Amino acid sequence: MYRANEQRYDKMIYNRVGDSGLKLSAIGMGLWNNFGSVDAYATQKAIIHQAFDLGITYFDLANNYGPEPGSAEENFGKMLATDLKPYRDELVIASKAGYVMWPGPYGNWGSRKSIIASADQSLRRTGLDYFDIFYSHRADPATNPEETALALDQLVREGKTLYVGLSNYSGAQIKVMSAIFREHHTPFIIDQPRYNLLNRDVEADVFPELVAEKKCAVSFSSLCQGLLTNKYLKGIPQDSRANKATIPFLHPAQVAQTLGTIKQLNAVAANRNQSLAQMALAWNLRQPAIASVLIGASRPEQVLANVAALDNVAFSEEELAQIEAILAAQPAIDWNAK
Ligand SMILES: NC(=O)c1ccc[n+]([C@@H]2O[C@H](COP(=O)([O-])OP(=O)(O)OC[C@H]3O[C@@H](n4cnc5c(N)ncnc54)[C@H](OP(=O)(O)O)[C@@H]3O)[C@@H](O)[C@H]2O)c1
């Protein structure tokens, strides 16, 4: 029987999400990959236990996480029913709808029909009475923003989620949605963009909008799927994401394109007495708009190492300038290359 570490709240940092009452652990645990039906359940449990034992309270799901799609919610639901049940009120559990989940015209995007049905499915798969945050996973160009916003609002009114969030929306789209949420007093508090040392588009577009709206971000792929770690410095390990057939999102081509930059960033991290992964997470947390940085992990030791990033989150002007110079020399990366 799992019993959580009694010291779990001693070291973790909790950041307030914009002007809401909610605080999130500065590091959040993502279940996009490594928590599916194709992954060892014992390892999944060990990762989640490690995360909660270190004070991570934010657990990030989506309808389609797996693979198979839906299986990450089922597996997390199993853990909730057994090990984590006594701790439900210590957890912030999020899910999302917006990417393809079931066949036909309703299993995708952001219509009221899709969002409500998907949230109901996610509640059934996890066995939860409610989510803490429910996100629109991406903006739907074919649906009026008001329809998506009011579908999320309905989830709040029906007690199916406490707060709502957006993910992969542009700054302009966030502005439009914010205005609708404000009008309806919908508790929209958070945006979830991709953000890391190698993906900085949201700095100019999304972050200023969030700050102006007194909202926050939780960054995803904060380690660029593992590129921003020491994992690929000496080649592509067999058991790494870039080599896994079950995870088709990171390829050897991206390792090759970034290796020179990664080596230089690794040297800066070493001078700070940090691993590259720890420096990458600390670098994300320097952004005033960011309340939490999501991490993925394939083993519990990675969670332990990553949470230690919080031991040094300060950067000198010189370190920041060094990092900028290294990033400026990185040629454009083809993220679709295989
Ligand atoms: N909203 C969205 O559209 C969206 C999109 C993507 C992700 N997300 C969310 O963000 C979460 C994190 O995304 P991500 O999985 O791309 O995260 P990430 O943290 O950028 O990458 C995770 C991978 O990095 C490697 N890693 C982590 N810590 C390490 C360490 N200390 N040393 C060496 N390698 C390490 C592991 O790779 P190996 O498997 O190779 O060991 C791990 O699977 C997801 O789970 C999900 O919740 C959201």
PDBQT file of the ligand as one rigid body, heavy atoms in Angstrom, charges set to zero:
ROOT
HETATM    1  N1  LIG A 401      -0.789  20.698 -24.706  1.00  0.00    +0.000 N 
HETATM    2  C1  LIG A 401      -0.092  20.045 -25.617  1.00  0.00    +0.000 C 
HETATM    3  O1  LIG A 401      -0.368  20.117 -26.833  1.00  0.00    +0.000 OA
HETATM    4  C2  LIG A 401       1.051  19.203 -25.171  1.00  0.00    +0.000 A 
HETATM    5  C3  LIG A 401       1.967  18.698 -26.115  1.00  0.00    +0.000 A 
HETATM    6  C4  LIG A 401       3.046  17.947 -25.635  1.00  0.00    +0.000 A 
HETATM    7  C5  LIG A 401       3.195  17.728 -24.268  1.00  0.00    +0.000 A 
HETATM    8  N2  LIG A 401       2.269  18.217 -23.386  1.00  0.00    +0.000 N 
HETATM    9  C6  LIG A 401       2.377  17.996 -21.932  1.00  0.00    +0.000 C 
HETATM   10  O2  LIG A 401       3.691  18.250 -21.492  1.00  0.00    +0.000 OA
HETATM   11  C7  LIG A 401       4.212  17.083 -20.865  1.00  0.00    +0.000 C 
HETATM   12  C8  LIG A 401       5.694  17.003 -21.060  1.00  0.00    +0.000 C 
HETATM   13  O3  LIG A 401       5.986  16.951 -22.472  1.00  0.00    +0.000 OA
HETATM   14  P1  LIG A 401       7.159  16.066 -23.019  1.00  0.00    +0.000 P 
HETATM   15  O4  LIG A 401       6.887  14.638 -22.726  1.00  0.00    +0.000 OA
HETATM   16  O5  LIG A 401       7.457  16.490 -24.396  1.00  0.00    +0.000 OA
HETATM   17  O6  LIG A 401       8.289  16.530 -21.959  1.00  0.00    +0.000 OA
HETATM   18  P2  LIG A 401       9.799  16.819 -21.886  1.00  0.00    +0.000 P 
HETATM   19  O7  LIG A 401       9.980  16.980 -20.421  1.00  0.00    +0.000 OA
HETATM   20  O8  LIG A 401      10.209  17.875 -22.817  1.00  0.00    +0.000 OA
HETATM   21  O9  LIG A 401      10.470  15.450 -22.374  1.00  0.00    +0.000 OA
HETATM   22  C9  LIG A 401      10.311  14.271 -21.636  1.00  0.00    +0.000 C 
HETATM   23  C10 LIG A 401      11.394  13.262 -21.999  1.00  0.00    +0.000 C 
HETATM   24  O10 LIG A 401      12.663  13.811 -21.716  1.00  0.00    +0.000 OA
HETATM   25  C11 LIG A 401      13.520  12.806 -21.201  1.00  0.00    +0.000 C 
HETATM   26  N3  LIG A 401      13.965  13.228 -19.860  1.00  0.00    +0.000 N 
HETATM   27  C12 LIG A 401      13.235  13.829 -18.899  1.00  0.00    +0.000 A 
HETATM   28  N4  LIG A 401      14.013  14.108 -17.834  1.00  0.00    +0.000 NA
HETATM   29  C13 LIG A 401      15.249  13.667 -18.139  1.00  0.00    +0.000 A 
HETATM   30  C14 LIG A 401      16.482  13.671 -17.445  1.00  0.00    +0.000 A 
HETATM   31  N5  LIG A 401      16.598  14.210 -16.230  1.00  0.00    +0.000 N 
HETATM   32  N6  LIG A 401      17.566  13.146 -18.073  1.00  0.00    +0.000 NA
HETATM   33  C15 LIG A 401      17.476  12.601 -19.298  1.00  0.00    +0.000 A 
HETATM   34  N7  LIG A 401      16.324  12.573 -20.018  1.00  0.00    +0.000 NA
HETATM   35  C16 LIG A 401      15.229  13.105 -19.437  1.00  0.00    +0.000 A 
HETATM   36  C17 LIG A 401      12.723  11.511 -21.184  1.00  0.00    +0.000 C 
HETATM   37  O11 LIG A 401      12.960  10.894 -22.427  1.00  0.00    +0.000 OA
HETATM   38  P3  LIG A 401      13.204   9.337 -22.604  1.00  0.00    +0.000 P 
HETATM   39  O12 LIG A 401      11.821   8.788 -22.779  1.00  0.00    +0.000 OA
HETATM   40  O13 LIG A 401      14.036   9.289 -23.831  1.00  0.00    +0.000 OA
HETATM   41  O14 LIG A 401      13.874   8.822 -21.365  1.00  0.00    +0.000 OA
HETATM   42  C18 LIG A 401      11.298  12.018 -21.145  1.00  0.00    +0.000 C 
HETATM   43  O15 LIG A 401      10.372  11.086 -21.660  1.00  0.00    +0.000 OA
HETATM   44  C19 LIG A 401       3.428  15.951 -21.514  1.00  0.00    +0.000 C 
HETATM   45  O16 LIG A 401       3.465  14.756 -20.772  1.00  0.00    +0.000 OA
HETATM   46  C20 LIG A 401       2.059  16.562 -21.567  1.00  0.00    +0.000 C 
HETATM   47  O17 LIG A 401       1.445  16.516 -20.291  1.00  0.00    +0.000 OA
HETATM   48  C21 LIG A 401       1.225  18.956 -23.825  1.00  0.00    +0.000 A 
ENDROOT
TORSDOF 0
